[in-house]
Amino acid sequence: MSALRALTGRRSLTGERRTPAWYAAVTALCLFMLVPMYLLVVNAFKDQRDIVSRPFSLSPGQFTLEHLVAAWNNPDFDIAFGYAVTIGLVICVNIVSIGVCAPAAYVIARSPRPVFGAALLFFISGMFIPTQVILVPVIFVLRALGLMSTFPGLVLFMASATVPFTIFVFTGFIRMLPASLDEAAAIDGAGPYRTLWTIILPLMKPIVATVFILNTLSVWNDFASPQLILGPGSGLYTVTTGVYASVGEYSADYTQVFPTLLLAVLPILVVFVLTQRWVMSGLAAGAVKG
């Protein structure tokens, strides 16, 4: 590293230019993100009086599981059913999104035709359009197709919303793979489809796992899409829409609000903590030539 620095005349960007102000800013940002989560966790195990009077403290005398159990058994919000619907939605969205985007990204990455470069730019531009902006037109389309207030309609919309990012990351990753793999497969008599499914996709496991995790986070946390597309008449609700309906009736009862919110975010929080290393490494790999 010292030799490289001597040749280039540049200092390393990892650590030497970090000033006390930089560390102070990072610390403040971390606190800004962690304090709400801390309040959510500690207040989920306290009574109403303790939540109002001492929201930041949690002593052994304040700790109780009573309200957490009550939130799980809440007759107005079957959280186990919300989990089941949301997990089913996550699986279906990922199957559709990855199944469609992997072949599309392979064609874009390997084809020399300018039209496919333009197609990539088209998909990338979709990353800058907020999902909420197109919800109203999508509702008209789903209603015309007879998919409004249905689970397949929600899957179709949420999968399409993940397409721009998924194609962008997949394309970058495939471009990193040497074209000699395709040439060797062609010499052995493999066509494009066989090359994709037997050679390219197995090498894409890290980036596929990353996209699966990020799509899972996005689908789990989405509120507007299931709230508007499913609606109250479908009889289905995700974790976020179920929490909204439940907490809305008990907005002043913090012993109902905090435990319900904790049950809603706990599974996806655990998933993120356990998989964040793979998410970051996968994104770095997929964005190099994206």
C-alpha positions in Angstrom: 0.0 0.0 0.0 2.8 2.4 0.8 4.5 1.6 -2.5 1.2 2.3 -4.4 0.8 5.5 -2.5 4.4 6.6 -3.4 3.7 5.9 -7.1 0.4 7.6 -7.3 0.9 10.4 -4.8 -2.5 9.7 -3.3 -3.5 8.6 0.1 -5.8 5.7 0.9 -9.4 6.6 1.0 -10.1 4.1 3.8 -9.3 5.8 7.1 -6.6 8.5 6.6 -9.0 11.3 5.5 -11.6 10.6 8.2 -11.7 13.5 10.6 -13.4 13.8 14.0 -16.3 15.7 12.3 -16.8 12.6 10.0 -17.0 10.3 13.0 -19.3 12.7 14.8 -21.6 12.8 11.7 -21.7 9.0 11.4 -22.4 8.7 15.2 -25.3 11.2 14.9 -26.7 9.4 11.9 -26.5 6.0 13.7 -28.3 7.4 16.8 -30.9 9.0 14.6 -31.6 5.5 13.1 -31.3 3.5 16.2 -33.2 5.6 18.8 -36.7 4.9 17.3 -35.9 1.2 17.2 -34.7 1.3 20.8 -37.9 3.0 21.8 -40.0 0.4 20.0 -38.2 -2.5 21.7 -38.2 -1.2 25.3 -41.7 0.1 25.2 -43.1 -3.1 23.8 -42.5 -4.7 27.3 -43.9 -1.9 29.5 -47.3 -0.8 30.9 -49.0 2.3 29.7 -48.0 4.4 32.7 -44.4 3.5 32.3 -44.4 4.2 28.6 -45.7 7.7 29.1 -43.6 8.6 32.1 -40.3 6.9 31.3 -40.2 6.0 27.6 -36.4 5.6 27.5 -35.9 3.4 30.5 -36.5 -0.3 31.1 -36.0 -1.8 34.5 -36.7 -5.4 35.6 -39.7 -4.2 37.5 -41.2 -2.7 34.3 -40.6 -5.7 32.1 -43.7 -7.7 31.1 -44.6 -10.1 28.3 -48.3 -9.6 28.8 -48.9 -7.0 26.1 -46.8 -8.8 23.6 -48.8 -12.0 24.1 -52.0 -9.9 23.8 -50.9 -8.4 20.6 -50.2 -11.9 19.2 -53.6 -13.0 20.2 -55.4 -9.8 19.1 -58.7 -10.9 17.5 -58.8 -7.8 15.3 -55.5 -8.6 13.7 -54.4 -12.2 13.1 -50.6 -11.5 12.8 -49.9 -15.1 11.9 -52.3 -14.7 8.9 -50.5 -11.5 8.0 -47.2 -13.3 8.1 -48.5 -16.0 5.8 -49.9 -13.6 3.2 -46.7 -11.5 3.3 -44.4 -14.5 3.0 -46.4 -15.9 0.1 -46.3 -12.5 -1.5 -42.5 -12.3 -1.1 -42.0 -15.8 -2.6 -44.3 -15.1 -5.6 -42.8 -11.7 -6.3 -39.3 -13.0 -6.3 -40.1 -16.0 -8.5 -41.7 -13.7 -11.1 -39.1 -11.0 -10.9 -36.0 -13.2 -10.9 -37.5 -15.5 -13.5 -38.2 -12.7 -15.9 -35.1 -10.5 -15.2 -32.4 -13.2 -15.4 -33.0 -14.0 -19.2 -33.6 -10.3 -20.0 -30.4 -9.3 -18.3 -28.4 -12.1 -20.0 -29.6 -10.9 -23.4 -28.8 -7.2 -22.6 -25.4 -8.1 -21.2 -24.3 -10.3 -24.0 -25.8 -8.7 -27.1 -23.7 -6.1 -29.0 -26.8 -4.5 -30.5 -27.3 -0.9 -29.5 -31.0 -1.5 -29.0 -30.3 -3.6 -25.9 -28.1 -0.8 -24.5 -31.0 1.5 -25.0 -33.2 -1.1 -23.3 -30.9 -1.1 -20.2 -31.2 2.7 -20.0 -34.9 2.4 -20.3 -35.0 0.0 -17.3 -32.6 2.1 -15.3 -34.8 5.2 -15.8 -37.6 3.2 -14.1 -35.5 3.2 -10.9 -36.1 7.0 -10.6 -39.9 6.8 -10.8 -41.5 6.4 -7.3 -43.9 3.5 -7.2 -46.6 5.7 -5.7 -46.6 7.9 -8.8 -47.9 5.0 -11.0 -50.2 3.4 -8.5 -53.3 5.2 -9.8 -52.8 4.3 -13.5 -52.0 0.7 -12.4 -55.3 0.5 -10.5 -57.1 1.3 -13.8 -55.1 -1.3 -15.6 -55.7 -4.0 -13.0 -59.4 -3.2 -12.9 -59.6 -3.6 -16.7 -57.8 -7.0 -16.4 -60.1 -8.1 -13.6 -57.1 -8.4 -11.2 -58.1 -5.6 -8.8 -58.5 -6.7 -5.2 -56.8 -10.0 -6.0 -53.5 -11.5 -4.8 -52.2 -12.2 -8.4 -52.8 -8.5 -9.2 -50.7 -7.4 -6.3 -48.0 -9.9 -7.2 -47.9 -8.7 -10.8 -47.6 -5.0 -9.8 -45.0 -5.5 -7.1 -42.9 -7.8 -9.3 -43.0 -5.3 -12.1 -41.8 -2.6 -9.6 -38.7 -4.6 -8.8 -37.8 -5.2 -12.5 -35.6 -2.1 -13.1 -33.3 -2.6 -10.2 -33.1 -6.4 -10.7 -32.2 -6.1 -14.4 -29.6 -3.4 -13.6 -27.8 -5.5 -11.0 -28.1 -8.8 -13.0 -26.7 -7.1 -16.1 -23.7 -5.7 -14.2 -22.9 -9.1 -12.8 -23.3 -11.0 -16.1 -21.0 -8.5 -17.8 -18.3 -9.4 -15.2 -18.4 -13.1 -16.4 -16.0 -13.8 -19.2 -17.6 -14.3 -22.6 -15.4 -17.4 -23.1 -17.9 -19.3 -21.0 -20.6 -18.7 -23.6 -18.2 -19.6 -26.4 -17.1 -22.8 -24.8 -20.8 -23.8 -24.2 -21.5 -23.0 -27.9 -18.7 -25.2 -29.0 -20.2 -28.0 -26.9 -23.5 -27.5 -28.7 -25.4 -25.6 -26.0 -27.8 -22.9 -27.1 -28.4 -19.6 -25.4 -31.1 -21.0 -23.1 -29.1 -24.0 -22.0 -26.0 -21.7 -21.5 -28.1 -19.4 -19.3 -29.7 -22.1 -17.1 -26.7 -24.5 -16.8 -23.7 -22.1 -16.7 -24.6 -18.5 -16.1 -27.3 -18.9 -13.5 -25.3 -21.2 -11.2 -22.6 -18.5 -11.2 -25.2 -15.9 -10.3 -26.1 -17.4 -7.0 -24.6 -14.6 -4.9 -26.3 -11.8 -6.8 -29.6 -13.7 -7.0 -29.5 -14.1 -3.2 -28.8 -10.4 -2.8 -31.7 -9.5 -5.1 -34.0 -11.9 -3.3 -33.2 -10.4 0.1 -33.6 -6.8 -1.1 -36.9 -7.6 -2.8 -38.0 -9.3 0.4 -37.3 -6.1 2.4 -39.1 -4.0 -0.2 -42.2 -6.2 -0.3 -42.4 -6.7 3.5 -42.2 -2.9 4.2 -44.5 -1.8 1.4 -47.8 -0.4 2.7 -49.3 1.7 -0.1 -49.4 -1.0 -2.8 -51.3 -3.7 -0.8 -53.5 -1.2 0.9 -54.7 0.2 -2.4 -54.7 -2.9 -4.6 -56.0 -5.5 -2.2 -58.4 -3.2 -0.4 -60.8 -4.2 2.4 -63.0 -6.3 0.2 -60.4 -8.9 -0.7 -60.2 -10.4 2.8 -56.4 -10.4 2.6 -53.9 -8.2 4.4 -50.2 -8.0 4.7 -48.3 -7.3 7.9 -48.1 -3.6 7.2 -51.8 -3.1 6.3 -52.9 -5.3 9.2 -50.9 -3.2 11.6 -52.4 -0.1 10.2 -55.9 -1.4 10.7 -55.2 -2.7 14.2 -53.2 0.3 15.5 -55.7 2.7 14.1 -58.3 1.5 16.6 -55.9 1.7 19.5 -53.9 4.8 18.7 -53.9 6.0 22.3 -53.2 2.6 23.8 -49.5 2.3 23.6 -49.5 -1.2 25.1 -51.3 -2.2 21.9 -49.3 -0.1 19.5 -45.7 -0.9 20.5 -46.0 -4.7 20.8 -47.9 -4.9 17.5 -45.3 -2.9 15.7 -42.5 -5.0 17.2 -44.1 -8.2 16.0 -44.4 -6.6 12.5 -40.8 -5.6 12.1 -39.0 -8.3 14.1 -38.9 -11.0 11.4 -37.6 -8.7 8.6 -35.1 -7.0 11.0 -33.7 -10.4 11.9 -33.4 -11.3 8.2 -31.6 -8.1 7.4 -29.1 -8.4 10.4 -28.3 -12.0 9.4 -27.8 -11.3 5.7 -26.5 -7.8 5.4 -22.9 -9.0 4.7 -24.1 -10.9 1.6 -26.3 -8.0 0.5 -23.4 -5.6 0.5 -21.0 -8.0 -1.2 -23.6 -8.9 -3.8 -24.4 -5.3 -4.6 -20.7 -4.4 -4.9 -20.2 -7.3 -7.4 -23.3 -6.4 -9.4 -22.6 -2.7 -9.7 -19.0 -2.8 -11.0 -20.0 -2.9 -14.7 -23.7 -2.0 -14.4 
